[in-house]
Amino acid sequence: MNLLHNRICRSAKWFRTVEDQVLPWALRGVPLGPRVLEIGPGFGATTRVLARDAPELTAVEINPKLASHLRRTLPPSVNVVEGDGAALPFPDGAFDTVVCCTMLHHVPSVELQDRLLAEARRVLAGGGVFAGCDSLPSPRFRLLHIADTMVTVDPATFPDRLRAAGFTDVKVSTVDNRRLRFRAA
């Protein structure tokens, strides 16, 4: 992340936005099973909120510095694993719910995003739910990503990408042309 984006994502204002707006909207109606995996927690804004309701929460973060930061700052009940969402270090069917919020656009290619989707499906137990959200491109969003990875998800093609990864009961919606929400079984 560039410096501006980094500063925003670790701010108290972003944490409040995640807690009050982003997660309630993204996960409305999604039952968090007992074993929850979060892919790409970054600075942990979503993880802190998820930890309140998830009996067993594991967070996978690719950035070693962020993974270390999360281990120091999250509740001890959260298992933080340094790893790649496109090559998850877990057995098949290990989680009841898989969540990724505001991070897919940081995955550097559509191909790697699709590998992450397939991995999320692989580690999801039968009857489980994959859910999350991401930002859609806007002038402000593009500005925040100057010299930063930004491969946005197209709401028109994302349902087919989820189905190609093996998901069913796919639902994708947007709000205000700013955010995309998804869930799949």
N, C-alpha and C positions, 0 to 999 in steps of 0.2 A: 504494500500500500504506500502511496505517496504520503508526505507529511501531513497535509491537510486532512486527507481521508483518515489517516491514522489517529489524528487528534479528535476528529468527530466521533469515531467508533469507540473511543475509550472515555468519552465525556459522560458526565452525569445526565446531561440532557438526552443523549442517545439511549442510555439505560432506561430512563423514564419513558421515552417514546416506545421502546421495545416492550416494556412492561404494560403500559397503558393502552397502546394502539396496535403495534405490529403483531405481537403474539396472540392477543385475544382475537384479532381478525383472522390471522393465518390458521389458528388451531381451533376455531369455533366448531364445536361438534365432533372433534377428533378425540376419541378416548385414548388416553395415555395408558398403555398396558404396564405391567409391572417391570418389564425390562425395556428401557428406552435408550436408543442410540442417537446422539446428535453428531452430525457430520459438519465440521467446519465452524466451531464456536467462536473463532477469532478471540476477541477480548472477553467473551463470556457473558455478554448482556443477556442473551437468550438462555444460556445455561443456568444462570442464577434464578431465573423465573421457573424454568423447567424443574430445577432441583426441589422446588417447593411441593410439586405434585407427583413427581416420578419416584416410586419406591427404590428403583435401581437405575441410576443414570450413568451412562458412559459417554464421554465426549472425545471425538477423534479430531486432532488438530495437526495439520501438516507442518506448520511453522514451529521449529524447536523452541524459539524464544517465547512464543505465545503459549505453547504447551507448558513450559516451565512456569510462566506467569500464572496460568490457570491452576496449576497444582498448588501454588502458594496462596492463591486468593479465593478459590472456591471452597465450599464446605467439603470436609474430608469424605463425605458419603459419595461424592462424584469421582468416578474413576476416569482420569484423564490419560489418554493414550496418544502418543506421538505417532502419527501415521497418515497415510494417504487415503482419502475417500474413494479413490479409483482402484485401490488395492487393499481392501479392509482386512485387518489381521484377526478376523473372527470366523468361527465355523458357520456353516449354513444354518439358517433358522434360529440364530442366537438371540434375536430381539423381537419384541411384540410391536414396537413402534419405532420408526426411524424418522428423524426430523432433520431438515436443513433449512435454515432461514437466512436470507440476505447474504448468501455466499456463493451460489452457483455462478454468478457473473465473474467471480474471481478464479474460476477454473479456466485455464488458458486456451482451451479449444472445445468445440462442440463434441469432438471424438472423446476427449477426456471426461466431459460432462456425461456423455452416454455411458462410459465405463463406470462412472460414479453411480448413475442410475441403476445399472445392472448389478453393481455390488450392493447397493441398498436393497434391491430385490432379493439377492442371494442370502443376505443375513437376516431378512425378515421372515419370521415364523408364519406358518399358514394362518390366514385370518387376520394377519397384522395390517397395520396402516403405515404408509409412507406419506408424509405431509410436510408442507413448508411454504415458503414464499421467497420472492426475490423482487428486486427493483426493476422497473422498466426504464428505457432510455429517455432522458429529458435533457435540456440544456444544462441544468444544475448538476444532474447526475454525471453527464459527460465531463463537466468542469472538475468535479471531485475525482475523476479518474484519469486526469492528464498524467502521462508517464506511469500509469497503473494498469493492471490487467482488468479488462472489461469486455467480457463476451456475454452479452445479454441473451436471455432466453426469450424466444418468440412465442407468445401465447397461442398463435395459430398452429404452430407445428409441435408444441410441447406435448399435447395429448398423445399424438402418434409416437413420439419418442419414448414416453412412459410405457405405452403398450408394447413397443419393440423391446423394451427392457424386461418385459414379462408381467407387467402390472395389469390389473383389471379394475373395473369400476372407477375409471379415471375421471376426475373433475378438475378443471382449470378455469379460474375466473380472474378478472382484473378489477381494480378500483381506481377511478380517477386517472386512468392511463399512467399511473405511477407505480403500482404494485401488482404483482401476479401471485395468486394463491393456488396451491395444488394439493390434491390428496388422491391416493390410489390404494387399492388393496393388493 
